[in-house]
Amino acid sequence: MRTRPEVDALLGEAWLPGEVFGAIIAATVQINMTRGMVEGSTASTKWPQQRRISLGRDGSLGVAEYVIVADANPPHCVLTGVQLY
């Protein structure tokens, strides 16, 4: 799993609560384990490789956005953004 620099910077912020940090890490694990096809994720109608997953219980913490790069060698996912509530 790769992350954009903006996501790396967010994960390094001292103010980020542990619950939010843990939810982002849990999401990345789910994305990796399912090769991007996380149950409950939503896809963009225009770009189905762009997907979103809820963070926290029932999405209470926010949304993570990622892209499935299936045609790369090796195929991988990139966590492109995190929107916190």
C-alpha positions as CSV (number, residue, x, y, z in Angstrom):
1,M,0.0,0.0,0.0
2,R,1.3,3.4,-0.9
3,T,0.2,6.7,0.4
4,R,0.3,10.2,-0.9
5,P,2.6,12.7,0.9
6,E,-0.5,14.5,2.3
7,V,-1.7,11.3,4.0
8,D,1.8,10.7,5.4
9,A,1.9,14.2,6.8
10,L,-1.5,13.7,8.4
11,L,-0.4,10.4,10.1
12,G,2.7,12.3,11.5
13,E,0.6,15.0,13.2
14,A,0.9,15.1,17.0
15,W,-2.7,16.3,17.4
16,L,-4.2,13.2,15.5
17,P,-6.1,11.2,18.1
18,G,-5.1,7.5,18.4
19,E,-8.6,6.4,17.5
20,V,-8.3,8.2,14.1
21,F,-4.7,7.0,13.5
22,G,-5.9,3.4,14.3
23,A,-8.9,3.7,11.9
24,I,-6.6,4.8,9.1
25,I,-4.2,2.0,9.7
26,A,-7.1,-0.5,9.9
27,A,-8.4,0.8,6.6
28,T,-5.0,0.3,4.9
29,V,-4.9,-3.3,6.2
30,Q,-8.4,-4.0,4.9
31,I,-7.4,-2.5,1.5
32,N,-4.3,-4.6,1.3
33,M,-6.0,-7.8,2.4
34,T,-8.8,-7.5,-0.2
35,R,-6.6,-6.0,-2.9
36,G,-8.8,-2.9,-2.8
37,M,-12.2,-4.6,-2.9
38,V,-13.2,-3.8,0.7
39,E,-16.7,-4.8,1.6
40,G,-18.8,-1.7,1.9
41,S,-16.5,0.5,-0.1
42,T,-18.0,2.7,-2.7
43,A,-16.7,3.3,-6.2
44,S,-16.9,6.4,-8.5
45,T,-19.2,5.8,-11.4
46,K,-16.8,7.6,-13.7
47,W,-13.6,5.9,-12.4
48,P,-14.4,2.6,-10.7
49,Q,-10.8,2.2,-9.7
50,Q,-11.3,5.2,-7.3
51,R,-12.9,3.9,-4.1
52,R,-13.9,5.2,-0.6
53,I,-14.2,3.5,2.7
54,S,-15.6,4.7,6.0
55,L,-13.4,5.3,8.9
56,G,-14.4,4.3,12.4
57,R,-17.6,2.7,13.6
58,D,-20.3,3.4,11.1
59,G,-18.1,6.0,9.4
60,S,-18.2,8.3,12.4
61,L,-14.6,9.4,12.0
62,G,-14.5,10.2,8.3
63,V,-13.7,8.7,4.9
64,A,-10.5,7.4,3.3
65,E,-10.2,7.5,-0.5
66,Y,-7.9,5.2,-2.4
67,V,-7.2,4.2,-6.0
68,I,-6.6,0.6,-7.3
69,V,-3.7,0.6,-9.8
70,A,-4.4,-2.8,-11.3
71,D,-2.4,-2.2,-14.5
72,A,0.9,-1.5,-12.6
73,N,3.6,-4.0,-12.2
74,P,3.0,-5.1,-9.5
75,P,-0.6,-4.1,-9.0
76,H,-1.1,-2.0,-5.9
77,C,-3.4,0.5,-4.1
78,V,-2.7,4.1,-3.2
79,L,-4.3,5.8,-0.3
80,T,-5.0,9.2,-1.8
81,G,-6.8,11.1,0.8
82,V,-8.5,11.1,4.3
83,Q,-11.4,13.4,5.1
84,L,-12.0,13.6,8.9
85,Y,-15.3,14.6,10.4
